[in-house]
Amino acid sequence: MALLLILTISHADQSHGSSLKHGRSKPGYGRKSHGSVHGIKGHGSNGRHMGHGRNKPPRFNLPIISGPPLDLSPIIGPPSTPTPTTPSGLQVGFYKGLCPNKLVDIEAALTTKVQEHFRKDPSILPALLRMQFHDCFVHGCDASILINGLSSEKTAGPNLSVRGYDLIDALKDIAEAQCPGVVSCADIIAIATKEVLRMGGGPNYSIQTGRRDGLISRAQDVNLPSPFLTVSETISAFNAKKFTTEEIVILLGCHTVGVSSCGFFQDRLYQGTTQFDPIMDPTLRKQLMPICPKGTTANNSTFLDQNSQSSNIVDNSFFVQILEQRGILPIDQSLARDPKTVSFVKQFAQSASLFNSKLASAMVKLQALDVLTGSQGEIRKTCNRFN
Ligand code: HEM
């Protein structure tokens, strides 16, 4: 069942294909290999926000969500009591009655804080979505990305530009104050990601909880797919985690929000470079060239979804853009050209509601990837270090 979304957007300072300049470091992915590290220092864990440069961030009115709730019965079942567990061991409402004050609804308290944060800074949405993906793809959704240390996952190249750690810490403080030693950092990431996704116009699904925190966090294990891989290589990387080709297209549709720094698309702009893309929309190329001049290491960024009306909204316009040769990342553009993926891209470009409902299922699956449950792992006292 589709959500009815009434979106009112005010883009006071945004022009079509606009860019942002925020002092971001060079990308830290390998070019062909999965996640090889350039060893480039990033801007710190929390520093980067849209609008640090010449363009201010777009102003939002929040999407008003009305109509019946999304029907996800086939994947998560009704949020009734007792809540059913899934094969992953997670369940909706896991924390009910687990706090010292049994009446405390800790998930609701966390969700309220997330909502407050989103209203002040909507760029927390792309930040958390990316954090969730980078966490889940390395040792499962176990909050291993949060651990501080000289060679923890956080320090790996692709993670240097991951943001949102401050909010996770603030949420953990709330959890520990009301419900000490009970709520995992892995669940906090999941709850927060789910809520910002909904607030940004995405699906409203019931979040499953019961994850435990991992005991391993090593930069050397960060083996995320690079944006320079082919579609076939990307499919192999996701197949290894049991995602189908359709799910890959849906999850990459999360690039409907957020930004990419220059280094990931620079070569697509200039003739004679390894990635030059002759059929990129010429208007887009013209707009991107000053943001990312040839041979420079400009720290500028541009929106992954080049529809300026919805660059920060979870919708299907990303798919329309890539069909119009207006993708930013090489892998995003490739999805619309490869025979293995283009039919999915077309379906989602045509149907916002199809994308929305399939995104819900794909997110539930991503957030359940290789989770620790029961007596596995631990419940961290502080999210950035093991107990
Ligand atoms: C083959 C898989 C993927 C590749 C190669 C990839 C690559 C990238 C790259 C290169 C960036 C720009 C980073 C930067 O400039 O620092 C980015 C941003 C982003 N990615 Fe992905 N990504 C992939 C899958 C995903 C998935 C599955 C999700 C979500 C579930 C996701 C969500 C995001 C978001 C929201 C941003 C914007 C972040 C921000 O604005 O801070 N990506 N991705």
Residues whose N, C-alpha, C, O or C-beta is under 5 A from the ligand:
A	BS01	HEM	P126 A127 L129 R130 F133 S161 P225 S226 P227 T234 L251 L252 C254 V257 G258 V259 S260 S261 F264 I331
